[in-house]
Amino acid sequence: MNRKKKINDILKKKQKRANAKLHTSNKPRYISKAERAKIEAEEAAAKPNEESVSSNEVSD
């Protein structure tokens, strides 16, 4: 009985893993609060440079 149970458990786990691979989530990847702040700071630092470049192009 134990041998059958062990084999069945192994097969069930294998099937469960295979099904999990097929059903991937469309949920976006989690980004921590610190990482969001870092990205926002980088964008803010890049924005003034872009604005000054675009304003110079318009005046030319």
C-alpha contacts under 8 A as a table, 3 or more apart, distances in Angstrom:
res1	aa1	res2	aa2	distance
1	M	4	K	5.24
1	M	5	K	6.18
2	N	5	K	5.02
2	N	6	K	6.02
3	R	6	K	5.14
3	R	7	I	6.23
4	K	7	I	5.19
4	K	8	N	6.08
5	K	8	N	5.10
5	K	9	D	6.05
6	K	9	D	5.13
6	K	10	I	6.25
7	I	10	I	5.16
7	I	11	L	6.24
8	N	11	L	5.10
8	N	12	K	6.03
9	D	12	K	5.08
9	D	13	K	6.12
10	I	13	K	5.22
10	I	14	K	6.22
11	L	14	K	5.07
11	L	15	Q	6.16
12	K	15	Q	5.10
12	K	16	K	6.04
13	K	16	K	5.01
13	K	17	R	6.22
14	K	17	R	5.24
14	K	18	A	6.32
15	Q	18	A	5.07
15	Q	19	N	6.19
16	K	19	N	5.16
16	K	20	A	6.15
17	R	20	A	5.04
17	R	21	K	6.41
18	A	21	K	5.32
18	A	22	L	6.65
19	N	22	L	5.16
19	N	23	H	6.45
20	A	23	H	5.33
20	A	24	T	6.95
21	K	24	T	6.21
31	I	35	E	6.20
31	I	36	R	6.43
32	S	35	E	5.14
32	S	36	R	6.22
33	K	36	R	5.11
33	K	37	A	6.24
34	A	37	A	5.11
34	A	38	K	6.20
35	E	38	K	5.02
35	E	39	I	6.21
36	R	39	I	5.15
36	R	40	E	6.06
37	A	40	E	5.04
37	A	41	A	6.09
38	K	41	A	5.14
38	K	42	E	6.28
39	I	42	E	5.11
39	I	43	E	6.23
40	E	43	E	5.10
40	E	44	A	6.10
41	A	44	A	5.02
41	A	45	A	6.11
42	E	45	A	5.08
42	E	46	A	6.21
43	E	46	A	5.06
43	E	47	K	6.02
44	A	47	K	5.16
44	A	48	P	7.13
45	A	48	P	6.41
45	A	49	N	7.49
46	A	49	N	5.54
46	A	50	E	6.50
47	K	50	E	5.11
47	K	51	E	6.17
48	P	51	E	5.04
48	P	52	S	6.13
49	N	52	S	5.29
49	N	53	V	6.20
50	E	53	V	5.12
50	E	54	S	6.07
51	E	54	S	5.13
51	E	55	S	6.01
52	S	55	S	5.15
52	S	56	N	6.15
53	V	56	N	5.17
53	V	57	E	6.26
54	S	57	E	5.03
54	S	58	V	6.28
55	S	58	V	5.14
55	S	59	S	6.38
56	N	59	S	5.26
56	N	60	D	6.29
57	E	60	D	5.25
